[in-house]
Amino acid sequence: MDKIFLNELKVDTVIGIWEWERKIRQTVIIDLEMSADIAKAAATDNVEDTLNYKSVAKRIQSFVADSSFQLVETLAERIAGIVRDEFGVEWVKVRVNKVGAIRGSRDVGILIERGQWPD
């Protein structure tokens, strides 16, 4: 099985538990790894035969921009659900980085894997 990846997808959203965070938009950075079988697409050279990462990116950008979660954990879980349910991906790894959330740290976030790696 192959992986399709999408790194450093930047989206501004409302995220956080503090009152001041609920009033502003903050940038989160999202990395995705998704299971895919690219053999047919490689043979046909046709985007219809693969997981269209542009479609995934646009869907995730739209969802995250319109969301308003308190926890990065919730956001990551919902992203994983969209990728699996709407794009038929069996396994996904989602990393959500909330840049600058901890003073003195470059970034902080969550990394989750959902589904089974296909055999």
MARVO-601449 format. One line per 2 residues: number of its first residue (from 0); their letters; for each residue y, z, x of N, C-alpha, C. Coordinates in Angstrom, 3 decimals. Each point is the difference from the previous one (the first is absolute). Last residue first. Layout:
% MARVO-601449
NUM = A = Y:Z:X:Y:Z:X:Y:Z:X; ...
This chain:
% MARVO-601449
118 = DP = -4.213:4.024:-3.687:-1.017:-0.354:1.022:-0.023:-1.481:0.244; 4.357:3.131:-1.636:-1.101:-0.865:-0.446:-0.963:-0.327:1.158
116 = WQ = 2.981:4.473:-0.763:0.029:-1.186:0.834:-1.190:-0.861:-0.374; 2.307:3.317:-3.514:-1.105:-0.122:0.947:0.167:-1.270:0.813
114 = GR = 3.965:3.244:-2.493:-1.033:-1.003:-0.220:-1.062:0.050:1.078; 4.858:1.749:1.213:-0.651:0.057:-1.303:-0.989:-1.155:-0.119
112 = EI = 3.363:3.111:3.678:-0.937:-1.109:-0.173:-0.678:0.185:-1.338; 4.927:1.856:2.560:-1.184:0.165:-0.843:-0.852:-1.262:0.061
110 = LI = 4.517:2.872:2.294:-0.921:-1.107:0.222:-1.243:0.268:-0.832; 5.606:1.726:0.498:-1.373:0.188:-0.460:-0.802:-1.260:0.277
108 = GV = 4.773:2.360:2.288:-0.514:-0.695:-1.174:-1.432:0.347:-0.289; 4.749:0.024:3.607:-1.045:0.836:-0.572:-0.510:-0.731:-1.236
106 = DR = 3.379:-0.772:4.852:-0.457:-0.310:-1.342:-1.092:0.970:-0.426; 2.773:0.682:3.913:0.360:-1.378:-0.317:-0.389:-0.369:-1.422
104 = SG = 1.321:5.007:1.498:-1.173:-0.870:-0.047:0.455:-1.405:-0.376; 3.030:3.656:0.192:-0.668:0.046:1.293:-1.249:-0.863:0.061
102 = RI = 1.453:1.526:-4.755:0.926:-0.018:1.131:-0.776:0.147:1.305; -1.990:-2.121:-4.480:-0.038:1.253:0.750:0.921:-0.138:1.207
100 = AG = -0.325:-3.625:-2.961:-0.175:1.104:-0.943:-0.010:1.371:0.684; 0.462:-4.891:1.640:1.028:1.024:0.131:-0.151:1.193:-0.921
98 = VK = -2.699:-4.194:-1.456:0.756:0.059:1.252:1.046:1.120:-0.058; -4.670:-0.898:-2.367:1.316:0.409:-0.495:0.857:0.306:1.225
96 = NV = -4.695:-2.971:-1.017:0.810:0.699:0.973:1.364:0.286:-0.615; -5.364:-1.477:-1.389:1.381:0.067:-0.478:0.757:0.939:0.922
94 = RV = -4.885:-3.012:-0.240:0.810:0.941:0.775:1.413:-0.085:-0.531; -5.356:-1.542:-1.520:1.428:0.011:-0.287:0.659:1.070:0.856
92 = KV = -4.825:-3.136:-0.679:0.614:1.095:0.743:1.502:-0.132:-0.203; -4.651:-1.893:-2.825:1.384:-0.113:0.460:0.377:1.248:0.787
90 = WE = -4.380:-3.057:-2.620:0.400:1.090:0.899:1.429:-0.245:0.462; -1.920:-2.909:-3.257:-0.993:1.071:-0.052:0.397:1.220:0.821
88 = VG = 3.007:-3.826:-2.763:-0.334:0.418:1.361:-0.957:1.193:-0.080; 2.442:-2.790:-3.539:-1.445:-0.035:0.191:-0.456:0.370:1.400
86 = FE = 4.515:-0.075:-2.246:-0.320:-1.071:0.950:-1.488:-0.043:0.355; 2.014:3.224:-3.081:0.654:-1.258:-0.344:-0.390:-1.164:0.911
84 = DR = -1.812:4.537:0.593:-0.177:-0.421:-1.398:0.552:-1.395:-0.279; 0.421:2.031:4.427:-1.405:-0.103:-0.395:-0.159:-0.601:-1.395
82 = VI = 4.370:0.793:1.657:-0.672:-0.978:0.869:-1.445:-0.194:-0.437; 2.509:3.313:-2.217:0.490:-1.344:-0.318:-0.749:-1.048:0.818
80 = GA = -0.889:4.539:0.947:-0.525:-0.406:-1.300:0.429:-1.403:-0.392; 1.794:1.974:3.911:-1.418:-0.320:0.183:-0.614:-0.486:-1.309
78 = IR = 4.378:1.595:-0.196:-0.046:-1.280:0.710:-1.449:-0.439:0.185; 0.704:4.249:-1.788:0.318:-1.044:-0.975:-0.015:-1.384:0.641
76 = EA = -0.610:3.766:2.792:-1.131:-0.126:-0.927:0.234:-1.123:-1.008; 3.523:1.170:2.955:-1.100:-0.650:0.719:-1.187:-0.246:-0.924
74 = LT = 3.623:2.476:-1.750:0.378:-1.395:0.231:-1.130:-0.761:0.686; -0.484:4.623:-0.529:-0.123:-0.691:-1.280:0.311:-1.481:0.159
72 = EV = 0.655:2.741:3.750:-1.422:-0.083:-0.320:-0.239:-0.769:-1.297; 4.333:1.172:1.403:-0.461:-1.199:0.689:-1.486:-0.212:-0.294
70 = LQ = 3.181:2.760:-3.453:-0.861:0.105:1.176:-0.367:-1.367:0.567; 2.875:0.480:-3.827:0.390:1.132:0.824:-0.761:-0.009:1.318
68 = FS = 1.304:-4.499:-2.984:-0.963:1.075:0.190:0.590:1.133:0.828; 1.344:-4.606:-2.385:0.806:1.199:0.223:-0.924:1.207:0.131
66 = SD = 0.259:-6.050:-0.125:-0.652:1.301:-0.177:0.953:1.147:0.311; 0.744:-4.896:0.464:0.219:0.506:-1.358:-0.562:1.399:-0.223
64 = AV = -0.541:-2.304:4.181:1.439:0.016:-0.257:0.312:0.610:-1.369; -4.531:-0.722:1.188:0.589:1.111:0.751:1.498:0.106:-0.282
62 = FS = -2.374:-3.643:-1.963:-0.472:1.283:-0.509:0.709:1.166:0.686; 0.871:-4.365:1.591:0.544:0.193:-1.342:-0.380:1.373:-0.554
60 = QI = -1.879:-1.307:4.135:1.447:0.192:0.121:0.628:0.305:-1.361; -4.552:-1.167:0.057:0.219:1.346:0.527:1.496:0.282:0.142
58 = RK = -1.250:-4.331:-1.326:-0.379:0.966:-1.033:0.281:1.422:0.457; 0.664:-3.523:3.079:1.007:-0.038:-1.068:-0.298:1.032:-1.083
56 = AV = -3.168:-0.520:3.514:1.263:0.563:0.485:1.046:0.052:-1.110; -4.117:-2.148:-0.911:-0.183:1.447:0.138:1.327:0.642:0.400
54 = SK = -0.085:-4.644:-0.104:-0.051:0.548:-1.359:-0.165:1.513:0.022; -0.217:-2.235:4.079:1.370:-0.088:-0.514:0.060:0.575:-1.409
52 = YN = -4.190:-0.431:2.170:0.756:1.174:0.432:1.458:-0.051:-0.435; -4.674:-2.047:-1.950:1.340:-0.480:0.306:0.890:1.194:0.358
50 = LT = -5.393:-1.032:0.372:0.908:1.008:-0.523:1.408:-0.400:0.439; -3.461:-3.999:-0.496:0.160:1.213:0.790:0.854:1.004:-0.756
48 = DE = -0.957:-4.656:-1.260:-1.310:0.523:0.383:0.084:1.285:0.825; 3.774:-2.696:-1.516:-0.688:0.464:-1.207:-1.348:0.651:0.323
46 = VN = 2.715:-2.206:3.309:0.423:1.369:-0.274:-0.682:0.575:-1.243; -1.971:-3.781:3.401:0.663:0.083:-1.297:0.308:1.459:-0.312
44 = DT = -2.767:-2.373:3.541:1.422:0.029:0.344:0.863:0.051:-1.260; -5.012:0.032:0.690:0.720:-0.920:-0.883:1.472:-0.152:0.354
42 = AA = -3.004:2.886:2.522:-0.665:-1.300:-0.111:0.814:-1.007:-0.811; 1.471:4.493:0.477:0.030:-0.629:1.324:-0.621:-1.400:-0.050
40 = AK = -0.197:2.652:-3.866:1.378:-0.454:0.246:0.110:-0.697:1.350; -4.127:2.013:-1.079:0.245:-1.165:-0.853:1.401:-0.567:0.247
38 = AI = -1.155:3.984:2.331:-0.802:-1.151:0.431:0.286:-1.246:-0.834; 1.731:4.763:-0.167:0.862:-1.166:0.199:-0.768:-1.264:0.367
36 = DA = -0.366:4.997:-2.521:-0.920:-0.957:0.597:0.784:-1.302:0.144; 1.674:5.421:-0.179:0.026:-1.361:-0.539:-1.091:-0.805:0.678
34 = SM = 2.722:5.272:-0.368:-1.220:-0.758:0.239:0.111:-1.355:-0.677; 4.250:2.826:1.862:-0.766:-0.306:-1.202:-1.244:-0.793:0.353
32 = EL = 4.522:3.252:1.839:-1.168:-0.753:0.461:-0.882:-0.176:-1.221; 5.568:1.390:0.826:-1.226:-0.186:-0.773:-1.054:-0.703:0.847
30 = DI = 5.091:2.957:0.204:-0.986:-0.824:0.699:-1.248:-0.057:-0.871; 5.589:1.433:-0.641:-1.383:-0.065:-0.480:-0.802:-0.951:0.871
28 = IV = 4.838:3.207:-0.277:-0.638:-1.133:0.675:-1.484:0.057:-0.327; 4.937:1.860:-2.347:-1.372:0.283:0.412:-0.538:-1.268:0.650
26 = TQ = 5.202:2.097:-1.257:-0.901:-1.060:0.440:-1.369:0.577:0.322; 3.666:1.839:-3.753:-0.411:0.133:1.388:-0.957:-1.135:0.343
24 = RI = 4.055:1.534:-3.904:-1.151:-0.844:0.337:-0.261:0.169:1.488; 2.309:3.729:-3.579:0.211:-1.081:0.967:-1.266:-0.848:0.138
22 = KR = 0.406:4.012:-2.738:1.260:-0.692:-0.271:0.261:-1.186:0.915; -3.675:3.198:0.215:-0.155:-0.651:-1.289:1.233:-0.843:-0.352
20 = EW = -0.212:2.799:3.888:-0.838:-1.191:0.176:-0.146:-0.790:-1.298; 2.276:4.182:0.080:0.821:-1.037:0.645:-0.791:-1.289:0.198
18 = EW = -2.240:3.826:-1.756:0.976:-0.542:-0.944:0.820:-1.131:0.614; -4.937:0.878:1.870:1.273:0.708:-0.017:0.988:-0.702:-0.920
16 = IG = -4.475:-1.626:1.079:-0.052:1.149:-0.902:1.350:0.692:-0.152; -1.545:-5.472:1.130:0.270:1.328:0.535:0.049:1.072:-1.070
14 = IV = 1.148:-5.532:0.063:-1.209:0.733:0.394:0.408:1.362:0.538; 1.813:-5.128:-2.011:0.263:1.421:-0.203:-1.305:0.718:0.297
12 = TD = 1.198:-4.737:2.442:-0.489:0.599:-1.234:0.512:1.420:-0.131; -0.263:-4.974:3.215:0.829:1.139:-0.368:-0.432:0.496:-1.370
10 = VK = -2.849:-2.747:4.002:0.467:0.021:-1.382:0.853:1.249:-0.206; -2.955:-3.267:3.932:1.055:0.985:-0.233:0.534:-0.134:-1.417
8 = LE = -4.540:-1.212:3.140:0.663:-0.434:-1.219:1.006:1.085:-0.372; -3.254:-0.395:3.944:1.430:0.288:-0.013:0.744:-0.650:-1.164
6 = NL = -4.819:-2.003:0.720:0.619:1.133:0.687:1.510:0.026:-0.163; -5.078:-2.044:-1.809:1.419:-0.168:-0.282:0.684:1.235:0.571
4 = FI = -5.235:-2.736:0.228:0.925:1.122:0.156:1.428:-0.430:-0.292; -5.634:-1.189:-0.810:1.334:-0.575:-0.026:0.955:1.174:0.094
2 = KD = -5.452:-0.635:1.412:1.148:0.779:-0.472:1.234:-0.882:0.016; -5.785:-0.800:-0.427:1.244:-0.153:0.737:1.066:0.914:-0.588
0 = M = -5.749:-0.159:0.318:1.180:0.000:-0.848:1.233:0.000:0.887
